[in-house]
Every structure is written in structure tokens, then in C-alpha cells.
Amino acid sequence: MPTWTRTLREAGITEPDLRTAYGRQRTFVRRFKTAEYLTVRLLLPARLHPPVIAAVAFMHETDERIDTGTREARGAALKSWASATRSALDGSTATDALLRALVDAADRHPQLRRCVEDFLRGARHEVDYTGFDTEDELQSYVDGYSLPAFMLLVCLLERGDTGEGEVFVKRCRDLIEAMQRIDFLDDLAEDAGEGQVGIPGKDLERHGLSVEVLRSPTDAVRERLGRLVAEQAELARPRLSASGELADMVPPGTRPFITALLQVQELRLDAVSRKGGGLADGGARPSVPALLGVLARQYTATRWTRPRASR
């Protein structure tokens, strides 16, 4: 892993205030997304670490601002934050270190600017989120919020003009739908305790389930939930399989990162599938050796796809 000083130098970030702003985002992301931070630092080219970290920090900060309070309060928070972000991107001096880093990242990677705007528009889906009644509502959420959030990161992978733009976005859409379904299954117990889950209400009803019964699961509830989990996992699996094409659509330098992301999701999907109805009692985690194995193999792959940088 390159030192942070070398990382900033390779990214062309030399201005002291900007280095400080990026450093704060690095500390922030390392604290709340430790595994993701290590994956970025180990598997992506050093020049991409600062913009990716800035994008992840912005995504998390946005989510935090709109995740609590009444719908009206969350809507007001989104409006205020979106206004500050757009103003900074339009040239106003940003006092917030996160926005300073984001603006610099967007200046260096212009495609990020459009993705930030798509994400801010789509954040309304998260403000309005109260669970889903139908599969169509889930799909709308993935299209409107989950995919734009994912593209904040993926747009920075410097793919160049491959002629596969539409297909690439479709495969990203497949991956984020699979990831979102896995997240909703993994978070089922916690979400039920908060009064809403990410599995459509119609699917719950079809299996004789509800948010209320999931809060105090019996063996019978776990049995019915097991069938629902298997059903949801089978919806995620073909999407995850289709998204495997992404590894061939990115440059060799970013392929280990995408490959690791895909393989970790496969491990997560297998974990929630195995736990089945037990997800009513808490989430499932892949084995640590399996996760470390993915990271180690892809880190080794970076040594074959990346020129050695000077210190």
C-alpha cells in the first residue's frame, strides 16, 4: 500500500489546504468503512484513491443527513445539502472540507460532476423510503437511488472510450440490484426492529409474514422466512452472475478491484442463503478467511497489472 503522501503526489494534489481536506475524508472513510477503505487502498491505482475516497465520503455524508427525522425534516436536510453541494461545484468557495475535496475531484474527473447531480436528484427516493409494497417500487428505488450512488464510485475507474457505455451501465445496474437485495436480507432483523424492511410487502404476505411477526420470530416464522430468503436469493443470483462481465469492461489496473467486489458479493449471497430463516435473528457474515483470501488474491493480481511506482 502506498503511503498517503505518495498517493496524493501521484494524484497531482499538492496544494496544502486540499491535501488537508482529502486527509480528513481519508480519516472519515477509514473509520466508518474500514473494509472498503482497505480495498480501495490495496486494489486501485494510487492516483484514484483520493477521488474515490472523496466520493465515498460524500455518499455517506448525504445518507447520514437524510436518514433520520420526519420525512419533512429529511427533505429539508436534502434540499440544504444539495444546494451547498451545487453551489460549491458551480464555483462558490466551500468552507466544508468534504465539499472542497469533492469539487477538486470533480475538476480532475469531470464525469463525477454529472454523477453527483444524478445522485442528489435520486436521493429523494431515500427521503421518501418507508419500505416497499411491490417489486416495482423496489426496482424504482434501485434505479433512482442505488444505481446513482454506485455510479459515484464506478465513474472514477477511468474506463476510457470502450464503446460499451450502455452495456457497462446495465451490468452496473445488475450488480447494484444484487447488492441491494443482499443488503436488505442481511439487515432484515435490524430493519424489522425499526418498522420497515427492504423486501416488498406483497412478497412478505405471500409467505404469511409481516414486519410485526419478524420482530418476534417463532420457529414457524423462521421456516416461512427461509423460503422467502431462498426466493429473494434466487432473484439476486442471476443479476450477480450477469454483472461478472464488468471485470472485462474495465482497464487491467482497476480489474482486481472490480473482481474483488464481485467475489465478496458472491460470498455475502452464499452467507445469507445459508442462514435462511435465521436472518430474523441477525445478519450473516462470510468467513473472515474467505474474505481475506479474495483480498490477497486480487492484491497479488495488482502486481501484474500495475507499473511499480517510485517512492
C-alpha positions in Angstrom: 0.0 0.0 0.0 1.5 3.4 -1.0 2.0 6.0 1.7 -0.7 8.7 1.8 1.9 11.3 0.9 2.9 9.3 -2.2 -0.8 8.7 -3.0 -1.5 12.5 -3.0 1.6 13.1 -5.1 0.6 10.5 -7.7 -2.9 12.1 -7.9 -1.3 15.5 -8.5 -2.6 17.0 -5.3 0.0 19.4 -4.0 -1.9 22.4 -2.5 -1.7 22.2 1.3 -5.4 23.0 2.0 -6.5 20.4 -0.5 -4.2 17.8 1.0 -5.7 18.6 4.4 -9.2 18.3 3.0 -8.5 14.9 1.4 -6.8 13.8 4.5 -9.9 14.4 6.6 -12.0 12.4 4.2 -9.4 9.6 4.4 -9.7 9.5 8.2 -13.5 9.7 8.0 -13.8 6.8 5.5 -11.2 4.7 7.2 -13.3 4.9 10.4 -16.8 4.1 9.1 -15.9 1.9 6.1 -12.7 0.2 7.2 -13.0 -2.8 4.8 -14.0 -0.7 1.9 -11.1 1.7 2.6 -8.6 -1.1 2.7 -9.9 -2.5 -0.6 -9.5 0.9 -2.3 -6.0 1.4 -0.9 -4.8 -2.1 -1.8 -6.5 -2.7 -5.1 -6.9 0.6 -7.0 -4.1 2.6 -8.6 -2.9 5.3 -6.1 -4.0 8.2 -8.3 -7.6 7.1 -7.9 -7.5 6.8 -4.1 -8.2 10.5 -3.2 -11.2 11.0 -5.6 -12.8 7.6 -4.7 -12.4 8.4 -1.0 -13.9 11.8 -1.5 -16.9 10.3 -3.4 -17.5 7.6 -0.8 -17.3 10.3 2.0 -19.8 12.4 0.1 -22.2 9.5 -0.4 -22.0 8.6 3.3 -22.5 12.1 4.5 -25.5 12.6 2.3 -27.1 9.4 3.5 -26.4 10.4 7.1 -28.1 13.8 6.6 -31.3 12.4 5.2 -31.6 9.2 7.2 -33.2 10.5 10.5 -36.1 12.6 11.5 -39.5 13.1 9.9 -39.9 13.0 6.1 -40.2 16.8 6.1 -37.0 17.2 8.1 -35.1 14.8 5.9 -36.4 16.6 2.8 -35.3 19.9 4.2 -31.9 18.4 5.0 -31.5 17.1 1.5 -32.5 20.5 0.0 -30.0 22.3 2.1 -27.1 19.9 1.4 -27.9 19.7 -2.3 -27.9 23.5 -2.5 -24.5 23.7 -0.8 -23.0 21.0 -3.0 -24.3 22.5 -6.2 -23.1 25.9 -5.1 -19.6 24.6 -4.4 -19.5 22.7 -7.8 -20.5 25.9 -9.5 -17.5 27.8 -8.1 -18.5 29.2 -4.8 -15.8 28.8 -2.1 -16.6 25.8 0.0 -15.9 26.0 3.7 -16.7 22.3 4.2 -13.6 20.1 3.8 -15.7 17.3 2.3 -17.1 19.7 -0.4 -13.6 21.1 -1.1 -12.3 17.6 -1.8 -15.4 16.7 -3.8 -15.0 19.8 -6.0 -11.4 19.1 -6.6 -12.1 15.5 -7.5 -14.8 16.7 -10.0 -12.4 19.2 -11.5 -9.9 16.4 -12.1 -12.6 13.8 -13.2 -15.4 15.8 -14.9 -17.6 12.8 -15.2 -18.1 12.9 -11.5 -20.0 16.2 -11.7 -22.9 14.6 -13.6 -22.9 11.6 -11.3 -23.1 13.9 -8.2 -26.2 15.6 -9.8 -27.8 12.3 -10.6 -27.2 11.1 -7.0 -28.6 14.3 -5.4 -31.8 14.0 -7.6 -32.2 10.4 -6.8 -31.7 10.9 -3.0 -35.4 11.9 -2.9 -36.1 8.1 -3.1 -34.3 7.7 0.2 -36.1 10.6 1.8 -39.4 9.1 0.9 -38.4 5.5 1.7 -40.8 3.7 4.1 -40.4 0.2 2.8 -41.8 -1.3 -0.4 -45.2 -2.6 -1.2 -44.4 -4.1 -4.6 -41.4 -5.3 -6.6 -41.9 -2.3 -8.9 -41.3 0.0 -6.0 -38.1 -1.8 -5.2 -37.0 -1.6 -8.8 -37.7 2.2 -8.8 -35.6 2.6 -5.7 -32.7 0.8 -7.3 -32.9 2.8 -10.5 -33.4 6.1 -8.7 -31.1 5.9 -5.7 -28.9 2.8 -5.5 -27.6 2.9 -9.1 -26.7 6.7 -9.0 -24.9 6.1 -5.6 -22.9 3.2 -7.1 -22.0 5.3 -10.2 -20.4 7.9 -8.0 -17.7 5.3 -7.4 -17.6 3.5 -10.7 -17.4 6.6 -12.9 -14.0 7.2 -11.5 -12.5 4.0 -12.8 -11.1 5.7 -16.0 -12.5 3.3 -18.4 -11.9 5.4 -21.5 -13.9 5.1 -24.7 -14.6 1.4 -24.9 -17.8 1.6 -26.9 -19.6 -0.3 -24.2 -21.2 2.5 -22.3 -24.8 1.3 -22.3 -23.8 -2.3 -21.6 -21.5 -1.2 -18.8 -24.2 0.7 -17.1 -26.6 -2.2 -17.4 -24.0 -4.5 -15.8 -23.5 -2.0 -13.1 -27.3 -2.0 -12.6 -27.3 -5.8 -12.4 -24.6 -5.6 -9.7 -26.2 -2.9 -7.6 -29.6 -4.7 -7.7 -27.9 -7.9 -6.4 -26.0 -5.9 -3.7 -29.2 -4.1 -2.6 -31.1 -7.4 -2.3 -28.3 -8.9 -0.3 -28.2 -5.8 2.0 -31.9 -6.0 2.5 -31.7 -9.7 3.6 -28.6 -9.1 5.7 -30.3 -6.1 7.5 -33.7 -7.8 7.9 -33.7 -8.2 11.7 -32.4 -4.6 12.3 -34.8 -3.1 9.8 -37.8 -5.0 11.2 -36.9 -3.5 14.6 -37.2 -0.1 13.0 -40.6 -0.9 11.4 -39.7 -1.4 7.8 -37.8 -3.9 5.7 -36.5 -3.9 2.2 -38.5 -6.9 1.0 -41.7 -6.0 -0.8 -44.8 -6.3 1.4 -46.6 -8.4 -1.3 -43.8 -11.0 -1.0 -44.0 -11.0 2.8 -47.7 -11.5 2.6 -47.4 -14.4 0.1 -45.3 -16.2 2.7 -47.5 -15.4 5.6 -45.1 -12.8 7.0 -45.2 -9.2 8.2 -42.8 -6.8 9.8 -44.6 -7.3 13.1 -44.1 -11.1 13.2 -40.4 -10.7 12.2 -39.8 -8.7 15.3 -40.6 -11.7 17.5 -39.9 -14.7 15.3 -41.0 -18.2 16.2 -39.8 -21.4 14.6 -42.7 -21.3 12.2 -41.9 -17.7 11.2 -38.2 -18.7 10.6 -39.4 -21.6 8.4 -41.5 -19.4 6.3 -38.8 -16.8 6.2 -36.3 -19.4 5.0 -38.5 -20.0 1.9 -38.7 -16.2 1.3 -34.9 -15.8 1.7 -34.3 -18.6 -0.9 -36.7 -16.8 -3.3 -35.0 -13.5 -2.8 -31.6 -15.0 -3.2 -32.6 -16.6 -6.5 -33.7 -13.2 -7.7 -30.2 -11.8 -6.8 -28.1 -14.6 -8.2 -28.7 -14.1 -12.0 -28.1 -10.3 -11.6 -24.8 -11.0 -9.8 -23.9 -13.6 -12.5 -24.6 -11.1 -15.3 -22.5 -8.4 -13.6 -19.5 -10.6 -13.8 -18.9 -9.1 -17.3 -17.8 -5.9 -15.6 -14.4 -7.4 -14.9 -13.7 -7.5 -18.6 -15.0 -3.9 -19.2 -12.5 -2.1 -17.0 -8.8 -1.5 -17.6 -6.3 -4.0 -16.2 -5.4 -1.6 -13.5 -8.8 -1.5 -11.9 -9.8 -5.1 -12.7 -8.6 -6.5 -9.4 -10.9 -4.0 -7.5 -14.0 -4.9 -9.5 -13.2 -8.7 -9.3 -12.8 -8.4 -5.5 -16.1 -6.5 -5.3 -17.9 -9.3 -7.3 -16.4 -12.1 -5.3 -17.2 -10.5 -2.0 -20.9 -10.2 -3.1 -20.9 -13.9 -4.0 -19.6 -14.7 -0.5 -22.3 -12.5 1.0 -25.1 -14.0 -1.0 -24.0 -17.5 -0.1 -23.9 -16.4 3.6 -27.4 -15.0 3.7 -28.7 -18.0 1.7 -27.2 -20.4 4.3 -28.6 -18.6 7.2 -32.1 -18.5 5.7 -34.8 -18.0 8.3 -32.2 -17.3 10.9 -31.8 -13.8 9.4 -34.8 -12.9 11.6 -32.3 -13.1 14.5 -29.5 -11.2 12.9 -27.4 -10.8 9.7 -25.0 -13.3 8.1 -21.3 -12.7 7.6 -18.9 -14.5 5.2 -16.0 -16.2 6.9 -13.0 -13.9 7.5 -10.6 -16.3 5.9 -12.7 -16.3 2.7 -12.8 -12.5 2.6 -9.1 -12.3 3.3 -8.4 -14.8 0.5 -10.3 -12.6 -2.0 -8.3 -9.6 -0.9 -4.9 -11.5 -1.0 -5.5 -12.9 -4.5 -6.6 -9.6 -6.0 -3.7 -7.8 -4.3 -1.3 -10.3 -5.9 -3.1 -9.6 -9.3 -2.3 -5.9 -8.9 1.4 -6.6 -9.1 1.0 -7.9 -12.6 -1.3 -5.2 -13.9 0.3 -2.1 -12.5 3.7 -0.5 -13.1 5.9 -0.1 -10.0 5.8 3.5 -8.7 8.7 5.3 -7.3 8.8 6.2 -3.7 
